[in-house]
Amino acid sequence: MLIKPSTAYHYSDICLIPQKGILPSRSDADTSVTLGKHTFALPVLPSNMRCTIDSSLAQTLAYQKYFYVMHRFDDSKVFIRNAISENYYVSISVGIKEEDRCLIDGVKDLDIEYITVDVAHGHSLQTMKMVEYIKSKMPNAFIIAGNIATAAAAFDLKSAGADAVKVGIGQGNACITKDKTGFTVPMFTCVRDIYEENIGIPIIADGGIKSNGDIAKAIVAGADMVMCGSLFAVCIDSPSEIVKDTTGQTYKLYYGSASEHNNYYQRHIEGTLKKIPQNSMTYVEKLEEIKQDLSSAISYSGGSNLTSLKGSVKVYAAK
């Protein structure tokens, strides 16, 4: 073994320590965050997966001043044209294949503000080359690259031209990478380790969010934005399929991008299909709930905005 094993923490292992509050009301807390050219109402967005985002929701989120990243599994050119015609910012995902380069060539003259290079193992030469390619063709686009789990990966992607990194390997609710390959880093430690290396670009934490409080923990670890999958997939207006059991209980199907259900083939499967009980909220209602809970978290941190959470709140490890 090359290194001595050390302790790493999931969000569920962490408790945040309350500080003296300074706000007259928790509702006075500022939950806004700036990413690229835009300021958004929350540092939270749905995962860029087929079961959590579609064109209709992208439009709704953009109009409500929330961030979104459209997944890469439908016709991106159609989505881009529709978004531009409906006058909201364009945020898309691409992979690292030749077809993705052709897509970039075909849309390089359009106003696309955010491009996420979406790869299961983002710390690779192919990902770096794709980031460089996009930057050469579309120098004004804000490029998010991932997924990664180390500061070395963040620095490599930054040097290739990435403006932000998406962090998280094998920690999603529908991800089985850790079981199939053995590779993963628990999310709180993963984000904290990268943040503490002062990488100089925003971190988007992707995976491991099981409750609204985990969002605050991700920001305390060092995240600037937090991606949530199952939290949104169970909403009544999610694009995920609805199924019922024999008792009439309604479920939403939740699956990863690397799952057989999403890709329809049997190679390199690192995601699974789950049935999760549907809630009674729309995306906008869920985001309002998250805003209220995050405002309360800011109050407990002793500050007035997200800065009071990020990297400064003391924590206890529960195990």
N, C-alpha and C positions, 0 to 999 in steps of 0.2 A: 504494500500500500504506500503510495507516494506521500500522502499527508495524513496527519492525525485527524480522525473524525471530530467535528465540532458540532455544537448544538445549533439547529436552525428552527425557526418558529413559523407556524401558521398564524393567520389572524386570530383563530380561536384560542391560541396559546397566550395572547397578549391582553392585558388590562391597561387602560389609560388612566392616569392619576389625575383627579380633578384639581384645578387651581382656582384662586379667588376670582370670581366673576366681576366684570367691569361694565356690563351692558345693562341699561334700564330694563330691557326686555330681550328675550332670546330672539324674537322676530327682527331685532335690529341688526343681527349679524349679517355680514356681507358674504354671500356664497359664490360670488361671480369669479370667473377666471378668464384670463386672456391666453389664447393659443393662436399663433399666427397673426392675421390681421383682425380677428374678431374677438369680442368679449362675450362669453356665454354665461347663462344664468346659473349653471352648476358645473362642477368639475366631473360630471358623470355622463356616460353615454352607453347605449346598448352595444353589445359585441357585434362585430361585423360578420355575422353568420346568417344563413338563410332563414333560420327559425327565429331570429330576433330583429331583423330590419328588412324593410322592403321600400319601394319607391314612395308609397303613400305615407309611411311613417317618417321617412326622411324629410319629406316636405313639411309634415306637421311639426317635427322637431326643429327644423330650420326656422320656420315661421314663429315658433315660440322661443327662439333664441337659445336653443340647446344645440350641442355638438352631435354630429352623427358621422359614421363612416359606413358607406354602402358596401355590401359584400361584393365579391368578384365572380359570382356563380351564375349571373344572368348577362344579358346584353348591355354592357357598360355604355356603349355609344348611344343607345336609346335612352338610357337613364340620364346621361349627360345632356342630351338635347332637350329632354323634358324639363330638367332642373333649370337650365338656362332660360327656356321659354316661360317657366313659371316664376322666374326671377328670385331664385334662392341659391345660396352658395353651393358649389359642387365639391363633394368629398367622396372619393372612390377608392377602391382597393384594386391592386394588381398583383400578379404572381411574378415569376422569374423566367417564364418560358418565352419562346420566340413570338407566340401569339400576343403576349403582353407587350413586347416591344413594338409590335405592329399596331397595337391599340394606341400606345403613346405617340407613334408617328402620325396616326390618323387624327389625333385630337390635340396635338401640341400647340395649335394656334387658337384653341378655345380657352375660355376663362375658367380653368380648373384650379381651385385654390388649395385643395388638400388631396394628396395622393398617399395611400398607405401601401407599402410593399409588404404583403401579407404572406409569410412563410413559416411553416411549423418550426424549423430550425433556422432562425434568421442570421445567426453568426456564421456566414458562409461566404465564400468568394463570389458565388453566383448572386447572392443578395447585394453584396457591395457593388458588383458590376451593374446591377439593375438600378441601384440608387444613383450611381454615377451617370448612367445612361439617361435617366429621367432628368437629372439636374442639367445635363448638357442640352437637352431638348426643351426643357421647361424650367428655366432658372428661377422663375418667380413662384413656382409651386412650393407649398410647404410639405415636405416629405417626412412621413412617419415610417419607420422601418422596424421590423421585428418578425417573430418574437425572439427575445433573448433572455439570458439569465445571469450574465456577468458584466462587470464594468469593462472588461477587455472588449467584449462585443459592442458595448455602447460606444467606446472610443473608436473602434474600427468603422462602425456605421457612420458616426459623426464625421470622421475623416473622409468618408466616401461622399458625404454631402447630406446626410440625414439631418433634419431639423428637430426631430424628436424620436424617441425609441419606445417601442411597445414591449413591455417586460412581463414574462410569465411563461414557463415551460412546464407542462404536465400538471397544472394545478386547477384547471377548469372542472366544473361539475360533470361534464360529459367527456372529459379527456382521460385516456388510459395510457398516455405516453409513459408515465412512471411505471406502469405495470408491464407494458410491452418491451420497454427498453432499459428500465432502471434509472433513467436520467430525469431529474427534477430538482427544484429548490423550493421549499416552502415559501409562500408569497411574502410574508412580512420581512423575513430575512433577505429574500431575493431583492426586493425593492430597496430596503435599507442599505444593503451592501453597495448597490450601484449608486444610490444617492450620496453616500458618504465619500465616494471617490470623486465628487465634484465634476461630473461629466460635462456640465455646461449647457445641456439641452434638456427640454422637458421629458419627463418620464410618464408614460401611460401604463398604469398597472392593469394587467389583463388576466383575470382568473382568480378563483378562490373566494369570491364574494358570496356569502350566504345570508347576510343580513345588512340592513342599512348601517349599523354600527361598524361593519367591516370597511365601509367606504372611508369613514373617519380614520380608522387604523391604517389604511393604505396611504392616506395623505400624511399621517404622522410618520410613517416609514419613509416618505419622501416623494410620493407620487404627486404629479401635477393634475392628472386626469385619471379617472378610474372607469374601466370597462366592466360592465355587468352582463352576464348571459342569462342564467336561469331567473334572476330577479325580474327581468323583463319578458322572458319567453312565456311566463305564466299569466301575463296580462291578457285581458279579454280581446284586445285588438292586435295581439302579436300575430305574425304570419305563420306561426307554428300550427300544425294540424291539431284538431280537437278530437279526442276519443272519450268514450264513456265505458265504465265497467258495468257489471250486472246490477249494481245497486243504484245506478244513475249518476254516480260521482263523475264529474267532468275533469279530464286531464288534458294537458298540453304535451305534445311530443317535443322533447329537447334533445338535440344532437349536435356533435362537434363537426367542424368543417372537414376533419380527416376521418369522418365516420363513413361506413358503407352506405348509410341512409342518405348522406349528402352527395357522395361521389358515385354511387351505383357500381362500384367495382370492388375487387377483393385485395388490391395491392396496398401495402403500407397503411393498413387501417390502425389509427391511433385515437379513434373516438368511438363513442357508443351511443345508443339510443335509450332515452329514459322517458318515463311517464311521470309528470309532475302535476300535482293538483292545481287546477286553474284558480286564480284569485278573482276578485270582482272589480279590479281597477283597470282603467285605461293607462296608456303610457304617461299621458300628461298628469293624471291623478297620482300615479306612482312617483313621478318626478317631483310633484308637489309634496308628497309625503317625505321623500328623501330630503328635499330642501328644508322642511321643518326639523327633521332629525339632525341634519348637518348643522343647522343654525344652533340647535341645542348643544351639539358637540363643541362648536366654537365657543359658546358661552361657558361650558365646563372647562375649556382649555385656558380661560382667563383672558381671551383676546376678543377681537371684533371682526376678524376676517380669516380667510384660510391660512394666511401667513402664521397665525398663532398656533395652528395645528402642525404645519409642515416641519418636521425635523426637530421640533423643540419640546414637545410634550414628553414628560417622563412616563415610562411604562414599567409595569411588572410583568414578568413571565409567569404564567399560571402553572407551569409544570416544572 
